[in-house]
């Protein structure tokens, strides 16, 4: 199996290295990642500038290819030009910080997986809760068996999945425990709408986004609620944003422009 591995934290990120080490068990890994951190860029694509690529070596061994672009650029360019032959699987991560709830819409990590899904390939985004001492090695050991199981159980159609791993799960795993895995929808509750207002040395106002308020817990389980409870979550996603129910209703509206 030929695997394209990318991320949004940059080609030298520890989460990327940890995931690559474990992905080697599943197939032939081609690492193509942004040259610099691209967190929060969403699904941006580079059109107005050239995409400069550079081979990165660690000692005498080829580490991968650094692309001066977005995570989605890395997948698009990798599949179209940089990897010879058919790519079977796209894996994006491990991101340093969860990509759950509405953060899915902002995430460069998830966007890279979505780009893989555009190409009709099985694609996974993998994220680990932020911690100064994040255990990416344990997170990779959790993620890869989960990816392997999903690939054997899913239907034949290419699918897109978002995996999130809380710190509690890596701590449990490291001590020999087995974190629970919950298949849940993404939470859509609003949160993180506050900003801190300050002034720079020239007296100009600036605003710095915070994570407050936190999402309110819902009665139904979502990725946000299960992560708070210390469970690993996996959510199947779709990039087709059509509201099919409203589309069906609108077929009867007979909309037209005035004469």
N, C-alpha and C positions, 0 to 999 in steps of 0.2 A: 504494500500500500504506500502510495506517494503522498506525503503530508506537507502542507504549507503551514509553517508556524510563524506567527507575528504577534504584535502587542501594540500598546500605545504609550508604554513607559520608556521606550527606546531600546536600541539594539544591545545595550550593555546591562539592562535591568536584571536583577537577581531572579525575579519571577520567571522571566523568559528562559534563563539558563536552567532553572530547576525543572521546568516543564519539558524542555528539550531532552534532558537526561532521561526522563521517564517515557517520553514519546518514542524514543528509539526502540522500545519494546514492541511498538505497534507497526512500525514500518520505516521507510526512508524519509528522513526529516530534512526539509529545505527551509532554512531560517531566513526570512526577509522581513525586516522590521525598520521602523523610523529611525533616522540618524539621531534625533533628539526627542525628548518627551513630548507627547501629543495628547495629553490627558484633556478630556472635555471637548475635543474638536468635533465630536459627532461624526456624521458621514460626509465630511468635506472631501472634495476631490480637487486635485490640482489641474487647472486648465491653462492658466495664464503664464506659467513659468515652466521651465524644463525640470524633469525629475532626475536629479543627479544620483547615481548609484555608485557604491564603493564596496569592494570586497573587504571584509574584516577578518583578520587572522589573530588567533591567540597562539602565540609561538609559531609553529609550522603548520598548525591545523586551521583550516577554513572554518570560521565561526558562523558566518552568514553574510548577507548583503544588507548594507545600510542604505536606505532610501531617504532622500531629503524631501519627504512628503508626509502625508497622513497615513494612518493605519489602512484605510480603504484603498489608498494609492498602492500600498504595498501588496495587497491581495490582487487588485486589478492588474497591476504591472507584473506581478509574479506569475499569475495564471496565463496572462496574454503573451509575455515575452521572456521572462527570466528562467522559468522552469521548463525543461524539455519533457514532452510527454504529458499525459493526462494527470491532473491532480485529483486525488480521491477524497481528501479530507482537509479542511481548514480548521486550525485551532488558534485561538487568540488569547493570550494571557501569559502568565498569571498576573492579572492586574493587582497593583498595590492599593487596595480599597474596593469595597463592595460596589457592584453595579446592579442594584436591585431597585424595584419600584420605578418611579419616573426617571431615575438616573439612567435607565436603559436608553432613553431618548437622547441623552447627552453624550453617552459613552463612546469614545474612540475604540475601546476594546470590543464592545458589542457591534459597532459599525463594521469592523473588519470581518467579523463572523457573518454579518448580514451581506456584505459584499461577496463572501464565499457562497452564500445561499443564492445570490443573484445568478451565479454561474452554475446553479443546480448541483451543488456539492454539499454533502453533509458538513455542517459547520458548528463549532462550539466556541462560546466565550467562557473564560474561566477567571473568576475574581476572588480575592482573599481580603477579608476585613483588614483595614489599616491597623498596623501596630508597628512601633519603632523596631521591635524585634520579631517581625513577622517570620513565621516558619514556612517558607515557600517550599522547602523540600517535602515536608509532611503534606502540604496542600497538593503538591504534584502527585504524591503517592495516593491521595484520596481521589483526585480528578481522573487520572488515567484509567484505573479499573472501572470507574463509573462511565467514562466515555466508551470503553470497550464493551461494557454490558449493553449500553443503549444501542450501539451499532448492531449488536446481535439480535436485539429484541424488536427494533423498530421495523416499519414496513419498508418496501423497496424504494419508495420515493425519498429524495434528499430532504433532510430536515435541518432546522436551526434550533439550537438549544443554548440556554444561558445558565451556567453553573455558578453558584456563590457559596463560599466557604467561610464560616465565622471563625474567629480565633479560638473559641471554645472547642470547636471540632478538631482543630489541629492539636490542641493541648490534650484532648482525650485520645486522639490517635497516637500521639507520641508516647503515651503511657500504656499503650496496648489495648485501648478501648475501640469500639466501633461506633462512630457517629451515625446517627439516623439520617437517612436521605428522604426528603419530602418533595414530591412532585406537586407544584403549586403554581397558581397564576401570579403574574407580577402585580404588585400593589399599585394602585393609581391615586392614592391619597396625596394631596398637596402637602409639601413641607419644605423647609429650608428657604423661606421667603424673606428672611430678615437680613439687613445689611448694617454694618457699622459705618457711621459717617465720621470722617476725620478731615484734617487739612494737612496738605503737604507744606514744606518749608516756605513756599511762595504764596501761601494763603489760599490755594485752590482746594475746593472740596473734592474728596474722592470717597468712594464707597467700596467696602470689602464684604463680600458675601459670607454668610455664616451657614451653619447647618441647622439653625433654629428657625421655627420650632421643629422638633422631631415629629415624625409621622405618628398620627394617633392610631392606636391599635384597633383593628376591626374585628367584628365577630367571626367573619369568615377568614380562613387561613390564606395568607399570601406569602410571597418570598420575604417580605419585610417582617411579618409576625414570626415566621419559622426561624429566621436568622437570629432574631432576638432571643428565641428559645434555645439557641445553640445548635440548630440542625443545618445540615448541608441542604441546599435547595437546587432544584433543576426545573426550569420553565421552558416549555416549547414555545417558540416565537414564530411570527409571520411578518414578512415585510410588506405584504399587500395590505394597505391601510384603508381599502374601500369598506365603507359601512354598508354591508350587504342588505341589512334589514331596511334601512332608509332608502337605499337604491331601489329596492323593490317597490316601496311605497311611492317613490317619486315617478315611477313609470306611468302612473295614472294622472299626473298633474297637468299634462299637455301644455308645457311651458312654451311661450313664443314671444318674440319681440313685437312691440307695437308698430302698427303700420304708419 
